Amino acid sequence: MPLLAHNSTKYVIRLFLIALQGDPLTRMTSSGRMYSEDQEMSNMFDRITFDPGVMGGRACIRGMRITVSLVVNLVTNGMTSEEILREYPELEEEDIRQALQYAASLANEEIHLLSGGHP
């Protein structure tokens, strides 16, 4: 059994790093303003929402019962944006774009091993 479940890996690593050394996600812009990765992500993905009462808290599009994973699966199975918008008229082109960008950002996640202890 893996130590961390895939869906919770990023959250658990963040909690561990915060406990170890403070908030590692706070950065400084070139103008000297502080911002956090969470703020950056929420601005970048303003159409991606999480609500424990909607689809079990999975990433959804604008609070609807349409998950990011559904949109990504539709695209990977060959549907065009036009076909998706025809099937799901409540969606907008920007919803599809952000769903794909959000999935891509998750694929860029890096995990760094801590030194000492286990190899």
N, C-alpha and C positions, 0 to 999 in steps of 0.2 A: 504494500500500500504506500503510495507516495506521501511524502511529508506534507506537501501543500497541494490542495486541489487547484487545477488549472485556473478556474474562474476567480479564485481568491488570492492567487499568488501575488499580484501587484499590491493589493491592499495589505496583506500580511507583511510583505517586505517593507512597505512604507511605515507601518506601525513599528516594526522592529528597528528601522533606522531612526525614527523619531525618538524612540525610547533610548537608543544608544547615543545619539549625538544632537538631538534637537531636530527641528523641521528641515530635512535635507532638500525639500522641494522649493524652498524660497530662494529666489535668485535676484540679482540686481541688474537692471537694464543699463544701457550705456549712459543714460541720463541720470543714473543713480537712484531711480525709483525701485522699490522692492515689489516683487510680484511672486505669486506661487504658480506652480505647474497646474494646480487645480483651477486657478483663475484663468490661466491661458487656455486650458482645455474647455472650460465652460463658455468662453468667448468664441472659440473656434468651432465648437459643436453646440451652438445654441438651440438646435432642433432635436438633439439627442437628450432624452429625459430618462430619469430613473425614479420609479415610484414603487414602493413595496406592495401597494394595492393594485398595480397594473402589471399584468404578466409576470408576477412574482419578483418584481424589481429588476427585470432584465432591461437592457438598453432598448428604448422604444423611440418612435418618431413622434415628437410633439405631444407626448402624453397619450397618444392613441394606442390601441391594442395591436399595433403593427410594429414588430420588433426589427431591430437593425439586422439581426441574423436572417430574418425572412427576406428582406430586401437584398442582402448580399447573396443569398441562395438563389433568388430569382435571376439576378444578373449572371451568376456563375453557371446557371443552367440555360443561359442563352437568351433570356428575355431582354429586349431593348427597353430603354427608358420609356419610350412611347407606349409599348405594350404594358409595362408595369403601371403607368399612369392611367391607361384605359381600364385595367383590371381593378385598380385601387384609386378611384377618382379623388379621394380625400388627400392623396399624396400630391406633392409638388416636385418639380425637377430638383430643386435645392435639397429636398429631403433625401432623395436618392444619392445625390452628390455627397452630402454629409455622412450618410450611412456608410458609403464606400470609404470615405476619408477616415472615419472613425475606426473602421475595421483595419485599414492600413496602419493607422497609428498604433493599434494594439499589436500588430505584427512586428512593429519596430521595438517592442519592449525588450530590454536587456536585463539579464540576471547576472549579477556579479557574485562570485563565491567569496565568502569571508575568509581571511587568512587565519591560520591556526586551526587546530582541531582536525576535522575530517578532510581528506583529499578531494 
